[in-house]
Every structure is written in C-alpha cells, then in structure tokens.
Amino acid sequence: MKKTCTPLFFSFLSGTISTCLFVFSAAAQSGDSETPIEEKEVKQIILPETLLDQKGEKVSAGVLEGKYVGLYFSASWCGPCRSFTPSLIKFRDAHKNDFEVILVGGDGSPKAQANYMRKYKMPWLALKNQSREAMEISKSLEVPHIPYLVVLDPDGKIVSKDGTKEIIRSGKEAFITWKKLPK
C-alpha cells in the first residue's frame, strides 16, 4: 500500500517551515532601512572569546585558530534542520582538521539547545543560546531562514552564505571550493 501525506501533514509542514523562516528573519531585520544594501554587507565576523561545548562548559574560541568555521543557524523544532544536521556532522568530521562548526541556536532556552546538541550528537561548539552575541551575529548576517550555514575563513572573513546548499549539492567537495575562493 502506498503511503501519502495528508493535507493536514502539509499544513503542519508549511507552518513549521514558515516558523523557521520567520524566527530568524525577524531576528535579522535591521532597524536602519535607509542604508543602501552595499553598505550593510558584512565582510568579517568577530566571534566571542568563549563558546560552549556539548556539556555547556566554556571553551576558548582559540581552539578555532587556523580553521574555517561554519556558523550553523539551526533549531530543534525545525524539521529541515534536523534533516540537514547529520549531513553537516559527516561533512565536519571529514574536514575536522581544517573546518569546525559553531551552532547559533534558535531554540527557546539553553536547555532545549543542549538537548538538541545531545540528541543529534553534534561534535561542535555553540554560542550561548539567545545570547547578545548570537542575536548580533544573526542580525548582522540577516539570516533569511534555517537551516543556514555561513562559512568563514580562518581570519573570520565570509567565504559563503550558501553553505547548506553547497554541502547538499557538492558534498565533501564544497570545502575545496571554499578554500579556492579569494580572500
């Protein structure tokens, strides 16, 4: 017997995706609507000095020195995020000497973010949930939806704002492409 999705499922899925898009786009809205878009372009991201590991322990951002970094905007309640996370883990593990991920979570509490990281066995660090730094980075990058992966070179310069699609499309080869881009 062939299984099909019901209209109720599509309604739920549509609502979930809309919520995913709304939460980060609302957080990313800039109050200065008169500044031309070219002037808003963010060229470099400065990360906080301390990040959190899977246990919630503080870790120095110095562990990222010399690595490319993927800022992963995601949340446990987002179905597309839960689908993409295992692919990102495999990608990160294949490049772990040169590439690291930092979760910028959209969950409503630190506990929900910690549970999400634990459940999916995320091997990376995170910004403190709902922290000033997380909100500022989301806003400065004008995050349009989740999952969203912004790739930074070792100096914090933005290499790609399309990391999610690039990993889905090119797999492990995406990293080679990022390394070849001009700095």
N, C-alpha and C positions, 0 to 999 in steps of 0.2 A: 504494500500500500504506500503510495506516495504521500509524503508529509508536505503540507503547505503552511505558510504563515497566514495567520488570520488578520483581518483588518485591525483588530484590537492590538495585535503584536506590532503592526506597522505604526499605529498611532502611538504606542509606547515608545518604539524605536525613534520615531520622529521627535517626540517630546524629549527623549534623552539626548539626542544629537543637538536639538535646539538649546537645551540647557547647557550642554558642553560649550557650544558656541557663545551663548550669552554670557556665561560666568566670566570667561577670560576676556571677551571683547569689552564687556562693561568695565572690567578692571583696567583694561588697557586704554580706555578713552582719555585723550588729552584735553585739558581744560583750555588750551590756547588754540582756538580754531583759526586764528589769523596768520599763524606761522606757516609759510609755504612748506610743503611736504619735503622738499630737498633739504631744508634746514633742520627738520626733525629726524633725519636719517641718523641712526645710532651707528657709530663706527667701532666702538670698543666697549666692552662690559668689564666693570670692576667688580669682582666677587668679594663677598665678606671674608674677613680673615679666618673665621671659623665656620665649619659646616657640621652636619650631624651624620653619624653612621646609622646603620640599621637598628642599633640598640638605643639610639638617642644620645649617644656620647659625643662630646665635642671633638672635632678633628681639625687640625690646622689645614688651611687651604694650600699650604706649601706642598702637600702631597701631590698636587696637580701640576707642579712646576715642570715645564718642558712638554706637557701633553696638550693635545687637542681636547676640548671639552664640549660635550653636548648638553645644553640646558634643556631638560625634558619637562615640558609643561604637561601635566597629567593629573588624573584623579581617579580614585577607586570607583566612583559612581559612573564613570564614563566607559561605556561598552567598547567603543573603538580604541580607547586607551588600553583597556585590559587585553584586547586582541593584539595590539602592537607591542606591548611590553615584552613578551617572550622573544620576539624578533630582535628587539633592541638589546636584550640581555645577550643573545648569541653574537650579535654584531660587536658589542662591547668586549665580550670575552675573547673574540678573535683578534682584537686590536688592543688588548688591555695594557700593553707596554707603552702605547702612544696615544691612547684615547680613553677618556673617562666621562662618565655621565653624572650629572647633578640633577636630582629631582627638584622641580619647583612645583610643589603640590597644590592642587586646587580643592583639597578636602576641607571640610568644615572645622576640623580640630586636629591637633597634633596626634592624638590617639588614633584617629581614622587614617592619617597618613602613615603612622608607624605600622598599623595593621596591614595596610596596602603593601608597604615595602616587604613586610614579613611574608605575607601570603604569596606574593609573586617572587620571593627570594631575590629581590633587587640587590645586586652586589655593589651598588654605588652609594654615594653620599647624597645628602639633601640639604636644601635651605630650610631653616626653621619654618614650619607651617604657619602661614598667614603673617609672617614677619614683615617688617617695614622693608627690608632688603628684597624679599620675594615680590612684594607688591610693586616696588620701584622698578625692578627688572622687568616684570610683566608689562608695566605701563610704558617703560621706555622702548620696549620692543613691539609694542602694540600687538600683542599676541591675539590673532584673529580667531583661534579655535584650539581645541585639544583633541587628540594628542598633537603636540607641536614640538619640534626639535630644532633648536638654534645651535649651530656649530661654531665654536670659537677656536682660533689658532692658539698656539702656546702663549702669545702676547695678549690674548683677550680680544683680538680683532675678529669681527664677524666674518666667517667664511661662507656660511649658508644659513638661510632662514627656511630652507625647504628640506631639512634633514630627514624628516619622516618619510616623505615621498621618495627621496633619493635612496634610502635604505630599502624601501619596499621595491623600488624599480631596479636598483643595481646591486643590492646585497652587499657583500664584502668589498666590492669594487668602489663603492661610494667613498670610502676613506682615501683611496688612491687619488680620486678626483679632487677631494678637498685639499690634499697635500700639494697638488699641482697648481692650485689657484694662486694668483699673485697676492703678495702680502702688502 
